[in-house]
């Protein structure tokens, strides 16, 4: 990568984060009456629905805390405001997002924090954990450090020992999903950084081992989304359906751990996962990453399978750049260039700011909304921040050259 390309990418990610995406959410999403963030925004930032996603409360708190704590932004004039909002939203989480009966977290609330529903899984706990961790790091609060560790423990325990009454399926066909160990890796990584989580490395080792043992399939060069209880292929819709963006997200979590430990085997494992799922996910006709594909030639049942969602593109942008920075392989630079260009040509809304979340296969906008219970201030700004880190490292490492870009 030459200096010109690196500088263009730096400006794209930094300006996108600090001058577009973050201001959009700070201007339109904050609930100044009840606290927290309302994520269901129309194209222009106006409210569509005042209900609150608990995921987005944790993710938004994490984002602002991460920005406050990040050394690359140590001189930013808005840091104190970021921390103030993050601390306020963390307070909303503590007050409204936990069920006092069983201690588990809600998924969906009214604007004032009245609970509406809970999910069988415990990903709300994982996002609350990283949120509390960043607040603890920013403020030195032991109370928030304890809250972060407790949420992580609840997240792990709920997935390892799920209550029988919450089972989604019968025991007739045991299944396991890549979602838990994948999110487990990243949650433990974040808490290792923010609060020095005890046993973080051991947790990460177990999560990576589970993914490598049960979901990474060299025989068919594929990362499975759902497998049988022993990692066996399930010859039904659930088992045949792949989510390339999800697997690619897991790939960069593992690459990141390899970089942290200077473990080339883990870096290679992540690159291999990226290689296989790029091949299975990249749309050869229109470009971009398909949402679902099949492990074989059989069609998948989800009718939105060929849509282009924002977050798989975010994760693929990170993974391709991380693979290039980690290995120097020119293939990954070209892939990063390709996914970056396709994404920036289709998702950002030049007129109203932020990004569209849902495109048709050909890249046309399917829905103009900017947020809902699932899309909020997380995947896009995280991508922009992680890519800034990687480009900063690339610049400092001397791996750039002065030649022209391809």
C-alpha positions in Angstrom: 0.0 0.0 0.0 1.5 3.4 -0.9 1.4 6.5 1.2 -1.3 8.1 -1.0 -3.7 5.2 -0.7 -3.1 5.0 3.1 -3.8 8.7 3.5 -7.0 8.5 1.5 -8.2 5.5 3.6 -7.3 7.3 6.8 -9.3 10.3 5.9 -12.2 8.2 4.7 -12.5 6.3 8.0 -11.6 9.3 10.3 -14.0 11.8 8.6 -16.7 9.1 8.3 -16.5 8.5 12.1 -16.0 11.9 13.5 -17.8 14.1 11.0 -20.6 11.9 9.8 -21.7 8.8 11.8 -21.0 9.9 15.3 -22.6 13.4 14.9 -25.7 11.8 13.3 -26.3 9.7 16.4 -25.4 12.4 18.9 -27.7 14.8 17.2 -30.7 12.5 16.6 -30.6 9.5 18.9 -30.1 10.8 22.4 -33.1 10.7 24.7 -32.6 13.8 26.8 -35.8 13.1 28.8 -35.4 9.5 29.9 -31.8 8.8 29.1 -30.2 6.2 26.8 -30.4 6.1 23.0 -33.3 5.7 20.6 -32.0 3.9 17.5 -35.1 3.7 15.3 -34.4 6.7 13.1 -35.7 7.6 9.6 -33.4 8.6 6.8 -33.1 12.2 8.0 -32.6 11.3 11.7 -36.3 11.8 12.7 -37.8 9.3 15.1 -39.8 6.4 13.7 -40.3 4.5 16.9 -39.3 5.5 20.5 -38.9 2.0 21.8 -35.3 1.1 22.9 -33.1 -1.8 22.0 -31.1 -3.0 25.0 -28.3 -4.1 22.6 -28.0 -0.5 21.4 -27.8 0.9 24.9 -24.8 -1.3 25.6 -23.2 -0.8 22.2 -23.6 2.9 22.2 -22.1 3.2 25.7 -19.2 1.0 24.7 -18.6 3.1 21.6 -18.5 6.4 23.5 -16.3 4.9 26.2 -14.0 3.4 23.7 -13.6 6.7 21.9 -12.9 8.5 25.2 -10.3 5.9 26.1 -8.6 5.6 22.7 -5.1 7.0 22.5 -5.6 8.2 18.9 -8.3 10.5 20.1 -6.7 11.7 23.3 -6.7 15.3 22.1 -10.2 15.4 20.7 -12.2 18.3 22.1 -15.4 16.3 22.5 -13.9 13.6 24.8 -15.6 14.9 28.0 -19.0 15.1 26.3 -18.5 11.5 25.0 -17.8 10.3 28.6 -20.7 12.3 30.0 -23.2 10.7 27.6 -21.6 7.2 28.0 -21.9 7.4 31.8 -25.5 8.6 31.6 -26.4 5.7 29.2 -24.7 3.3 31.5 -26.9 4.6 34.3 -30.0 3.9 32.1 -28.8 0.3 31.6 -28.3 -0.2 35.3 -31.7 1.2 36.1 -33.9 -0.3 33.4 -32.2 -3.1 31.5 -32.0 -5.9 34.2 -34.9 -8.0 35.3 -34.9 -7.9 39.1 -36.6 -11.3 39.3 -33.9 -13.5 37.6 -31.1 -10.9 37.0 -31.1 -11.5 33.3 -31.3 -8.5 30.9 -34.2 -7.4 28.7 -34.0 -7.1 24.9 -36.7 -4.5 24.2 -38.0 -1.6 26.3 -40.4 1.3 26.0 -38.8 4.8 25.9 -39.1 5.2 29.6 -37.5 1.9 30.3 -40.6 -0.3 30.9 -39.6 -3.8 29.8 -41.4 -5.3 26.7 -39.6 -8.6 26.0 -36.6 -10.8 26.8 -34.8 -13.2 24.4 -33.7 -16.7 25.0 -30.1 -15.8 24.4 -27.9 -13.5 26.5 -26.2 -11.2 24.1 -27.6 -8.1 25.9 -25.2 -9.2 28.7 -22.2 -9.3 26.5 -22.8 -5.8 25.2 -23.5 -4.5 28.7 -20.2 -6.1 29.8 -18.1 -4.2 27.3 -20.0 -1.0 28.0 -19.4 -1.2 31.8 -15.8 -2.1 31.1 -15.1 1.1 29.1 -16.8 3.2 31.8 -14.6 1.6 34.4 -11.5 2.2 32.4 -12.5 5.9 31.9 -13.5 6.6 35.4 -11.5 4.2 37.5 -14.7 2.8 39.0 -14.3 -0.6 40.6 -18.1 -0.8 40.8 -18.4 -0.7 37.0 -15.5 -3.2 36.7 -17.4 -5.6 38.9 -20.6 -5.0 36.9 -18.7 -5.7 33.7 -17.2 -9.0 35.0 -20.6 -10.1 36.4 -22.3 -9.5 33.0 -19.6 -11.5 31.2 -20.0 -14.3 33.7 -23.8 -14.3 33.1 -23.3 -14.3 29.4 -21.0 -17.3 29.5 -23.0 -19.2 32.1 -26.3 -18.7 30.2 -24.8 -20.1 27.0 -22.8 -23.0 28.6 -25.7 -24.0 31.0 -28.9 -22.7 29.3 -32.0 -23.0 31.4 -34.0 -25.9 30.1 -37.3 -23.9 30.1 -35.8 -21.4 27.6 -34.8 -24.0 25.0 -35.8 -23.0 21.5 -35.6 -26.5 20.1 -36.3 -30.0 21.4 -33.4 -32.4 22.1 -34.3 -34.4 18.9 -31.6 -32.6 16.9 -28.9 -31.0 19.0 -27.3 -27.9 17.4 -24.8 -25.3 18.3 -24.2 -21.9 16.7 -21.0 -20.0 16.1 -22.5 -16.8 17.6 -21.7 -17.6 21.2 -18.0 -18.5 21.0 -17.4 -15.7 18.4 -18.9 -12.9 20.5 -17.3 -14.5 23.5 -13.8 -14.0 22.0 -14.4 -10.3 21.4 -16.1 -9.7 24.7 -13.2 -11.2 26.6 -10.8 -9.3 24.5 -12.5 -6.0 25.3 -12.7 -6.7 29.0 -9.0 -7.8 29.1 -8.2 -4.4 27.8 -10.6 -2.3 29.9 -10.6 -4.0 33.3 -7.9 -6.7 33.1 -10.5 -9.5 33.2 -9.1 -12.4 35.2 -8.9 -15.5 33.0 -9.6 -13.7 29.8 -6.9 -15.6 27.8 -8.3 -18.9 29.0 -11.8 -18.0 28.0 -10.5 -16.8 24.6 -8.6 -20.1 24.1 -11.7 -22.1 24.8 -13.8 -20.0 22.4 -11.3 -20.3 19.6 -10.9 -24.0 20.2 -14.7 -24.5 19.9 -14.8 -22.6 16.6 -11.8 -24.4 15.2 -13.0 -27.8 16.3 -16.7 -27.6 15.4 -17.2 -24.8 12.8 -14.0 -24.6 10.7 -14.3 -27.3 8.0 -11.1 -27.9 5.9 -12.7 -30.8 4.1 -15.2 -28.4 2.4 -13.3 -25.1 3.0 -16.1 -23.5 4.9 -16.9 -21.9 8.2 -20.3 -23.2 9.3 -22.9 -21.1 11.0 -24.8 -23.9 12.7 -23.6 -27.5 13.3 -24.8 -30.6 15.2 -23.9 -31.0 18.9 -20.6 -32.7 17.9 -19.8 -30.4 15.1 -21.4 -32.6 12.4 -23.1 -31.2 9.3 -26.9 -31.0 9.5 -28.5 -31.8 6.2 -31.4 -29.5 6.7 -32.1 -25.8 6.0 -30.6 -24.6 9.4 -27.4 -26.6 8.9 -26.9 -25.8 5.3 -27.3 -22.0 5.7 -24.1 -19.9 5.9 -23.7 -16.3 7.0 -20.4 -15.3 5.4 -20.3 -11.9 7.2 -20.7 -13.5 10.6 -17.9 -16.0 9.9 -15.7 -13.1 8.5 -16.3 -11.1 11.7 -15.1 -14.1 13.7 -12.1 -14.3 11.4 -10.9 -10.9 12.4 -11.5 -11.5 16.1 -9.2 -14.5 15.8 -6.7 -12.5 13.7 -6.7 -9.8 16.3 -5.9 -12.3 19.0 -3.1 -13.6 16.9 -1.7 -10.1 16.6 -2.0 -9.5 20.3 -0.1 -12.7 21.1 2.2 -12.5 18.1 0.8 -16.0 17.3 1.2 -16.6 13.6 -1.0 -19.7 13.8 -4.0 -17.8 15.0 -3.4 -15.1 12.3 -3.3 -17.8 9.7 -6.5 -19.4 11.1 -8.3 -16.1 10.8 -6.9 -15.5 7.2 -8.0 -19.0 6.2 -11.6 -18.4 7.5 -11.6 -15.1 5.6 -10.4 -16.8 2.4 -13.1 -19.4 2.4 -15.9 -17.1 3.3 -14.9 -14.4 0.9 -15.2 -17.0 -1.9 -18.6 -18.1 -0.6 -19.9 -14.6 0.2 -18.7 -12.2 -2.5 -21.4 -11.6 -5.1 -19.7 -12.3 -8.5 -22.6 -10.6 -10.4 -23.2 -7.4 -8.5 -20.4 -7.2 -6.0 -20.7 -6.9 -2.2 -21.3 -9.6 0.4 -24.4 -11.8 0.2 -26.3 -12.1 3.5 -26.9 -15.9 3.3 -25.5 -18.6 1.1 -25.8 -22.4 1.0 -23.1 -24.8 1.9 -23.9 -26.7 -1.2 -25.9 -26.1 -4.4 -29.2 -26.2 -2.6 -31.1 -22.9 -2.1 -31.5 -21.5 1.4 -35.0 -20.7 2.7 -34.5 -17.1 3.9 -36.1 -14.8 1.4 -33.6 -12.0 2.2 -30.7 -14.2 1.4 -29.3 -12.1 -1.5 -29.7 -8.7 0.2 -26.8 -6.6 1.2 -26.8 -5.6 4.8 -24.5 -2.9 6.3 -22.7 -5.0 8.9 -21.3 -7.9 6.9 -19.6 -5.2 4.8 -18.2 -3.5 7.9 -16.8 -6.8 9.1 -15.3 -7.6 5.8 -13.6 -4.2 5.5 -12.0 -4.8 8.9 -11.0 -8.4 8.1 -9.4 -7.7 4.7 -7.4 -4.8 6.1 -6.3 -6.7 9.2 -5.2 -9.6 7.0 -3.2 -7.3 4.8 -1.5 -5.5 7.8 -0.8 -8.9 9.4 0.6 -10.7 6.4 1.6 -8.1 3.8 -0.2 -10.3 1.2 -1.2 -8.1 -1.7 -4.3 -10.2 -2.3 -5.8 -8.8 0.9 -5.0 -5.2 -0.1 -6.9 -5.8 -3.3 -9.8 -7.4 -1.5 -9.9 -4.5 1.0 -9.9 -2.0 -1.9 -12.7 -3.9 -3.6 -15.0 -4.1 -0.5 -14.2 -0.6 0.5 -15.1 0.8 -2.8 -18.3 -1.2 -3.2 -19.4 -0.3 0.3 -18.7 3.4 0.0 -20.4 3.5 -3.4 -23.7 2.1 -2.0 -24.2 2.5 1.7 -23.4 6.0 2.8 -26.2 8.6 2.5 -24.5 11.7 1.0 -27.6 13.8 1.5 -28.7 13.1 5.0 -25.6 11.5 6.6 -24.9 8.1 8.2 -25.5 4.9 6.1 -28.4 3.0 4.7 -28.6 -0.4 6.3 -30.5 -2.6 3.8 -29.8 -2.8 0.1 -31.2 -5.0 -2.6 -28.8 -7.4 -4.3 -27.9 -4.8 -7.0 -27.1 -2.2 -4.4 -30.4 -0.2 -4.7 -31.7 1.0 -1.4 -34.4 -1.3 0.0 -35.3 0.8 3.1 -34.2 4.3 3.9 -34.2 3.9 7.7 -31.0 4.5 9.6 -31.7 2.5 12.7 -34.0 0.0 14.4 -33.6 -2.7 17.1 -30.7 -4.2 15.2 -29.0 -1.4 13.4 -27.5 1.4 15.6 -24.3 3.2 16.4 -22.0 0.2 16.5 -20.8 -1.8 13.5 -20.1 1.3 11.3 -18.2 3.4 13.9 -16.4 0.3 15.2 -15.2 -0.5 11.7 -14.0 3.1 11.2 -12.1 3.1 14.5 -10.5 -0.3 14.0 -9.4 0.5 10.5 -7.9 3.8 11.7 -5.9 1.7 14.3 -4.7 -0.7 11.6 -3.7 2.1 9.2 -1.9 3.9 12.0 0.1 0.7 12.7 0.8 0.3 9.0 2.1 3.8 8.7 4.3 3.4 11.8 5.6 0.0 10.8 7.2 1.3 7.6 5.3 -1.3 5.4 4.1 1.4 3.1 5.9 2.4 -0.1 5.9 5.5 -2.3 4.8 3.8 -5.5 1.5 4.4 -7.2 -1.7 2.6 -6.3 -3.0 -0.1 -8.6 
